């Protein structure tokens, strides 16, 4: 039996990268997906790849009216909601710390942190009423340690880690689980310029060299963890932020002893 057979899901940021890979993986396991992205064409492309199990919707994950609308759209279409994957995010750029503006911080936090909060706020009541549900949020290893990304992004993802902990406890006893994934270095639309620059320099083989796995990850590897957390296999997992990072967050800087 498919792991998500009969489940109804929303995935934000599903127009590309981790969100698209997750939508495809969830659908392959039987879920019906509301594919949400602020890029209408990208959302439609993901839905088209999946077929009749998916419906596309353009929405801004950091706008409460639009988040409320996307949850209502899923519930109206399928009669309920079992899974929410709050994956949408922005990078925030690499502006030097002392040159960062309040506006940069506000926009990064609006999408990356307030967005998941809004998704939980509006999705959870439907799950609580049903007595069960799974909520997954995309955090980052940048929320665990410094120097993995710019400071607005890192702070926003640290906030996501705290959000899933507090939300899981706010929803204790309801049957609704809330967890986060902390991806490491993954090639997505957000990180692609770095990968392309390394290829142009001929240094692609050095990408991910500080990880024990000696490589970057793929969106499908994050999707696999999202699928697990969304499924009943993770029925005893809540309030956790799980790193999928090739071991990066397990280490401190060191000199490798073995080739």
PADREN-659479 format. One record per atom (N, C-alpha, C): residue in three letters; x, y, z. Coordinates in pm, whole numbers, plus 50000, padded with zeros to 5 digits. Atoms other than C-alpha are relative to their C-alpha. Last residue first. Layout:
# residues N
ALAXYZ/...
//
This chain:
# residues 259
UNK500484995150130/UNK541855105650155/UNK498554996049978/UNK500015010650099/UNK542415100450529/UNK499455005449868/UNK498825008649988/UNK543495124150802/UNK500084989749887/UNK500285014050026/UNK541085152550720/UNK501274991850002/UNK499205004350115/UNK541995185150884/UNK499814985149981/UNK498935009649971/UNK539255197951109/UNK500794997349873/UNK498904999850099/UNK536565224451136/UNK501134990650041/UNK499334987149987/UNK533805212351371/UNK501125000349895/UNK498574997649992/UNK531545183851273/UNK500365014250040/UNK499415008449895/UNK528095168851317/UNK501455003750029/UNK500254994149868/UNK526395197351129/UNK500574991750114/UNK499354987149980/UNK528015186750801/UNK499845005250142/UNK499185000149879/UNK527005150050825/UNK500645013350034/UNK498755007050026/UNK525785147650467/UNK500934999750118/UNK498924990950041/UNK523235174550545/UNK501324993249971/UNK499715008750115/UNK519845160050623/UNK501075007549922/UNK499034995950102/UNK519505175150970/UNK500144989349893/UNK499125010850043/UNK516335167151164/UNK500905004749886/UNK499364993850116/UNK514575194251362/UNK501104990649955/UNK498615002550033/UNK512195176851604/UNK500455008049877/UNK499174989849935/UNK508995187251780/UNK501474998849967/UNK500554986550003/UNK507275154951678/UNK500915009550077/UNK499014989450021/UNK508245119251594/UNK499295013449994/UNK499454996849866/UNK506215089951731/UNK501065011049990/UNK501084997249904/UNK503925086551424/UNK500495003750140/UNK499424990649905/UNK506875089551185/UNK499015003550111/UNK498775006149950/UNK505905058250989/UNK500675008850105/UNK500275006149870/UNK502445073650964/UNK501214992950057/UNK500675013049999/UNK503765095150681/UNK499764995050142/UNK501414998350032/UNK504545132250664/UNK499204987150015/UNK500634992249893/UNK507855128150846/UNK498515002149976/UNK500015007649874/UNK508905099950612/UNK499245007650108/UNK500965010850017/UNK507895119150300/UNK499904991650127/UNK501324993949988/UNK509765149950419/UNK498914989449989/UNK500234997449858/UNK512845128350473/UNK498645006350022/UNK500155013049933/UNK512625114550120/UNK499775001650149/UNK501375004750020/UNK512005149349982/UNK499764986750071/UNK500804992749901/UNK515305160550133/UNK498554995649990/UNK499595005349870/UNK517105133149939/UNK499305007450115/UNK500715012549973/UNK515115141549626/UNK500374994050136/UNK501344997449946/UNK516375177349640/UNK499244987350036/UNK500984997950106/UNK519935164149591/UNK498645002750062/UNK501175008650005/UNK522855166549831/UNK499095003749885/UNK501264993049974/UNK526335180849799/UNK498854989949993/UNK500814995850114/UNK529365158549823/UNK498845008750046/UNK499204993850106/UNK532225146350040/UNK499195004049877/UNK500365006750124/UNK529985123450251/UNK500745005449878/UNK499495013749998/UNK531775134350569/UNK499664992349872/UNK500945009949948/UNK530945169950460/UNK500674986350009/UNK499895000349854/UNK533785195350425/UNK498994990450063/UNK498805007049954/UNK534225186950055/UNK500144999750152/UNK500335009449892/UNK530635195649972/UNK501194993350061/UNK501274996749934/UNK531555211449639/UNK499684989350104/UNK499744995849863/UNK535235204249570/UNK498725003650074/UNK499675011449916/UNK534525183649259/UNK500275003550145/UNK501245006549959/UNK532815213549099/UNK500274988450095/UNK499825004949863/UNK536125232249095/UNK498754993050053/UNK499445013450004/UNK536455237748720/UNK500194993950137/UNK498604999749954/UNK535995275048764/UNK500674986549987/UNK499274991250091/UNK532795274948554/UNK501485000850035/UNK499815007350126/UNK531545244848746/UNK500815008349901/UNK498995010449976/UNK532115262849075/UNK500274992149872/UNK498714993349992/UNK530245293448944/UNK501134990050023/UNK499604996550136/UNK527345271248837/UNK501355007149998/UNK499625012250071/UNK527125255549181/UNK500515003249860/UNK498765004749941/UNK527145289449352/UNK500514987449929/UNK498884991450043/UNK524545303249111/UNK501344995650057/UNK499445003350132/UNK522365272149174/UNK501135009349956/UNK498565002249991/UNK521945278049548/UNK500674998149864/UNK499384990549909/UNK518465293549548/UNK501524998950000/UNK499964987050065/UNK517235274949240/UNK500725010350085/UNK501364995550029/UNK518205242749413/UNK500125013249924/UNK500114991650119/UNK521435223249455/UNK498535002649969/UNK500845006550101/UNK521495211449815/UNK499955009149878/UNK499744994150131/UNK524115220050078/UNK499274991949893/UNK498654994650017/UNK522595210050411/UNK500125006249863/UNK499155004250111/UNK518895206050469/UNK501395006050010/UNK498894990550014/UNK517455210750818/UNK500894995349885/UNK498845005850065/UNK514055193550817/UNK501045011049986/UNK499244992350100/UNK511425204651063/UNK501104991449941/UNK498565002450006/UNK508715187151263/UNK500645008849893/UNK499324988950068/UNK505115192351378/UNK501504997750007/UNK498564999749982/UNK502775163651471/UNK500605011549919/UNK499324992850107/UNK499015167151511/UNK501485001050034/UNK499735009150110/UNK497295140551722/UNK500705006549882/UNK501004998350107/UNK495775167251946/UNK500134989649889/UNK501245007349974/UNK497515157652270/UNK498965000849892/UNK499845012949933/UNK500195184152234/UNK498634993850028/UNK500975009550053/UNK499375211051980/UNK500064986450068/UNK501294993349996/UNK501105239452167/UNK498894990649954/UNK500485000349862/UNK503945215052226/UNK498685007350017/UNK500255013949962/UNK504455207851859/UNK499454999150141/UNK501275004150059/UNK504045244951784/UNK499654985650038/UNK501094993749925/UNK506785254552031/UNK498644995849944/UNK499995004849862/UNK509255229451890/UNK498825005750078/UNK500555013650000/UNK508285236251530/UNK500004994150141/UNK501445000450031/UNK508685273551584/UNK499454985950005/UNK500744997049878/UNK512075270351753/UNK498504999149978/UNK499715011149908/UNK513495252951446/UNK499275002150132/UNK500845011250042/UNK511765278351222/UNK500204988050092/UNK501364997749954/UNK513365306651419/UNK499064988749963/UNK499955003149857/UNK516805292051361/UNK498625002050061/UNK500075014649991/UNK515805292750994/UNK500184995150143/UNK501355004550032/UNK514985329751006/UNK499864984950017/UNK500884996849888/UNK518215337451189/UNK498584995349974/UNK499665008949888/UNK520255319150927/UNK499085002450119/UNK500465013550032/UNK518475336850640/UNK500234990750119/UNK501484999849996/UNK518965371250795/UNK499414986149974/UNK500594999549866/UNK522605362250881/UNK498495001350001/UNK500064986549944/UNK523725350950539/UNK499245000450130/UNK500774990850085/UNK524375314050482/UNK500075013850064/UNK500585008150106/UNK526235283850626/UNK499205008649902/UNK499175001050120/UNK528605305550828/UNK499494990449894/UNK499674988450082/UNK526945301451169/UNK500774995849874/UNK498634995049986/UNK525445269451307/UNK500195012249911/UNK499325007249892/UNK522015253851366/UNK501375005850031/UNK500664996849874/UNK519745276751163/UNK500634993350120/UNK499654986049969/UNK522165275450871/UNK499305004850126/UNK498835000749914/UNK521695237650887/UNK500485014050035/UNK498705000750068/UNK518325246550747/UNK501104997450101/UNK499074991249930/UNK514585249150826/UNK501314999449922/UNK498605000050041/UNK511955234750594/UNK500765010450080/UNK499474987050041/UNK508715228550780/UNK501444998549955/UNK498545000050020/UNK506705196450815/UNK500405014049954/UNK499494987250050/UNK503175193750954/UNK501524999149995/UNK498554998750000/UNK501485160150998/UNK500395013249935/UNK499434992250109/UNK497855154851094/UNK501505000950015/UNK498715004650050/UNK495495137651336/UNK500485009249889/UNK499275007949903/UNK492395142551549/UNK501334994749953/UNK499975013950046/UNK490205153851261/UNK500724990850097/UNK501395004650007/UNK489315186751431/UNK499904985349959/UNK500445002149862/UNK492975191251521/UNK498574994650001/UNK499405012549955/UNK493905186551155/UNK499564996650142/UNK500655010750075/UNK491485213351038/UNK500524986450043/UNK501375002349951/UNK492655236551315/UNK499254988949927/UNK500145008449881/UNK496315230351220/UNK498564998350048/UNK500195014250032/UNK496165244050866/UNK499674991750122/UNK501235002150076/UNK495565280850940/UNK499754985449964/UNK501174993649939/UNK498045286351222/UNK498724996649927/UNK500415008149885/UNK500555261351083/UNK498715005550060/UNK500455012950052/UNK500695279050747/UNK499514991050113/UNK501334998350056/UNK500845312850916/UNK499444986949947/UNK500944997649891/UNK503785302151131/UNK498575001149947/UNK500345012649934/UNK505515287250827/UNK499055001650118/UNK500695008950093/UNK505225320650645/UNK499654986650062/UNK501424997049983/UNK506205341650948/UNK499184991049907/UNK500435003249863/UNK509535323850945/UNK498535002850023/UNK499385012149946/UNK510925321650590/UNK499494995950137/UNK500215012150079/UNK508645345750405/UNK500464987650075/UNK501405001050042/UNK508275374350651/UNK499724986949926/UNK500785005749890/UNK511675367950810/UNK498534998249962/UNK499525013649978/UNK513455373350480/UNK499214993250111/UNK500505008450108/UNK511315403650396/UNK500434985450018/UNK501455001449993/UNK511855419950734/UNK499464990649893/UNK500375008849890/UNK515585413350740/UNK498494997650005/UNK499525013450035/UNK516115428450398/UNK499614990050107/UNK500915005450101/UNK513915458450490/UNK500414985949957/UNK501175005149928/UNK515895464450808/UNK499054993549901/UNK501084990649969/UNK518945468350588/UNK498914993150081/UNK501345005550017/UNK522145448450586/UNK498945010050046/UNK500694993050108/UNK525365468150541/UNK498574995149979/UNK500194986049961/UNK526945458850874/UNK499335008449891/UNK500854998349882/UNK526415421850805/UNK499715014750029/UNK499204999449876/UNK527815421250453/UNK499165004450118/UNK499604986349971/UNK525025413650200/UNK500855000050127/UNK498775000549918/UNK524955376850108/UNK500545014150022/UNK498764994550052/UNK521415373149973/UNK501174998850096/UNK499584988049926/UNK518175368450161/UNK501315005949956/UNK498625000949954/UNK517745332750040/UNK500485012150081/UNK499144991450080/UNK513975330450015/UNK501405000050061/UNK498984991749935/UNK511685303250141/UNK500755008549900/UNK499644987850072/UNK508685281150071/UNK501035008250078/UNK498655000750055/UNK508765246850240/UNK500475013149937/UNK499684985850014/UNK505745246150466/UNK501475001249958/UNK498554998450008/UNK504755209750411/UNK500285014649968/UNK499524986950043/UNK501195205050534/UNK501524999749998/UNK498574997150001/UNK499625170750555/UNK500235014349953/UNK499245009349916/UNK496165157150640/UNK501465004050017/UNK498564998150020/UNK493755183350512/UNK500764991250098/UNK499155000549881/UNK490005180350468/UNK501455001949963/UNK500755002849880/UNK487085178450228/UNK500814999150127/UNK499865013949958/UNK489165174649915/UNK499294996750132/UNK499885009750110/UNK488445205749711/UNK499934985750049/UNK501204999850085/UNK487085228349984/UNK500054989349892/UNK501105006049923/UNK489825217850227/UNK498714999749916/UNK499755014449983/UNK492585224349975/UNK498834993350070/UNK500105006450132/UNK491165258049867/UNK500194984950011/UNK501425001450034/UNK490565268650228/UNK499834992849867/UNK500525010649914/UNK494215261550311/UNK498524997749968/UNK499505012850052/UNK495325281750008/UNK499504988450085/UNK500655004250122/UNK493035310550099/UNK500484986649949/UNK501375004149963/UNK494235313550456/UNK499264994649878/UNK499835012849930/UNK497765314250321/UNK498644994750043/UNK499765010250102/UNK496755341350072/UNK500234986250062/UNK501215002150078/UNK495145362950340/UNK500184988949897/UNK501005007749927/UNK498115357650570/UNK498744997349920/UNK501174991149996/UNK500785368150321/UNK498844992450063/UNK499874990949887/UNK504165351350380/UNK498865009850014/UNK500035007449874/UNK503535320750162/UNK500125008950123/UNK498854995149925/UNK502655342549863/UNK499934993950139/UNK500234993149873/UNK500225322949650/UNK501335004150061/UNK499014989549978/UNK499825307749302/UNK499675007350129/UNK500544987549948/UNK497835275349310/UNK501155009850021/UNK499074989049978/UNK498415242949122/UNK499285012450052/UNK500624987550043/UNK496315211449158/UNK500975011350034/UNK499474987149957/UNK497825176849179/UNK499215011549942/UNK499944999449853/UNK496455141349173/UNK500425013750051/UNK501304996549942/UNK495375145948809/UNK500005000350153/UNK501255004750061/UNK498925147148677/UNK498795003450084/UNK500645009949913/UNK502235148648858/UNK498754994349936/UNK499145011849991/UNK504355165848594/UNK499344988850080/UNK500095007250127/UNK501475189548520/UNK500854987450001/UNK501285007250002/UNK501285199348886/UNK499844991849873/UNK499915011149905/UNK504975208148887/UNK498724991749998/UNK499125010150058/UNK504585228548569/UNK500154988050093/UNK500755007450103/UNK501555246848707/UNK500854989149938/UNK500955008749930/UNK503475256749020/UNK499244991449900/UNK499225010849939/UNK506325269848804/UNK499104990350074/UNK499595009350105/UNK503915289848587/UNK500774988250057/UNK501145007650048/UNK502225305648890/UNK500394989749895/UNK499825000350145/UNK505465316449055/UNK498924990949941/UNK500374986550043/UNK504305323949413/UNK500215001849850/UNK498784992450024/UNK504265286449465/UNK499585014149959/UNK500044985549979/UNK501665261949591/UNK501375006249974/UNK498664995350031/UNK501055226449467/UNK499995015350004/UNK500164986150043/UNK497895213649635/UNK501405005649986/UNK499134988749964/UNK498675176749640/UNK499445013149949/UNK500484989350087/UNK496645144749649/UNK500655012950048/UNK500624987749951/UNK498705117749815/UNK499445008549887/UNK501455000249991/UNK499235082249686/UNK499325012850045/UNK500425008549888/UNK502915074749740/UNK498515001450029/UNK499655013850034/UNK503905087749397/UNK499574990250109/UNK501005004950094/UNK502035119649483/UNK500264985549963/UNK501255001949926/UNK504195125249790/UNK498934994049908/UNK499865011749912/UNK507405119549590/UNK498704997250075/UNK499945012050085/UNK506385143249310/UNK500074987450086/UNK501335001750058/UNK505345170249557/UNK499954987249915/UNK500895005349896/UNK508565165049751/UNK498604997649946/UNK499625014049976/UNK510775168949443/UNK499084993750103/UNK500445008050116/UNK508855200649350/UNK500334985250022/UNK501465000650003/UNK509245215149699/UNK499494991749886/UNK500465009349897/UNK512935206049724/UNK498484998649998/UNK499115004749893/UNK513815223149397/UNK499384989950095/UNK498655004350038/UNK511045239449196/UNK500694993650119/UNK499754997650141/UNK507455251749190/UNK501354995449952/UNK499975012750074/UNK506605235349520/UNK500245001849852/UNK498704999750067/UNK507495265049740/UNK500184987949912/UNK499674986750048/UNK504495254849947/UNK501425000149944/UNK498554997749999/UNK503275219049973/UNK500255013949944/UNK499594987250058/UNK499655212250072/UNK501525000550008/UNK498824992449959/UNK498525176650129/UNK500095013549930/UNK500164987250070/UNK495495153850127/UNK501075009550053/UNK499644987849927/UNK496125117650221/UNK499865012349911/UNK501174993049949/UNK494215089050056/UNK500295012950074/UNK501265002750070/UNK497285067150016/UNK498835007150067/UNK500874988549978/UNK500295084050175/UNK498654998149931/UNK499824994649865/UNK502535053550224/UNK499095011850031/UNK499244987650006/UNK501255035049918/UNK500005006850137/UNK500854988050000/UNK500005000050000/UNK500885012450000/
//
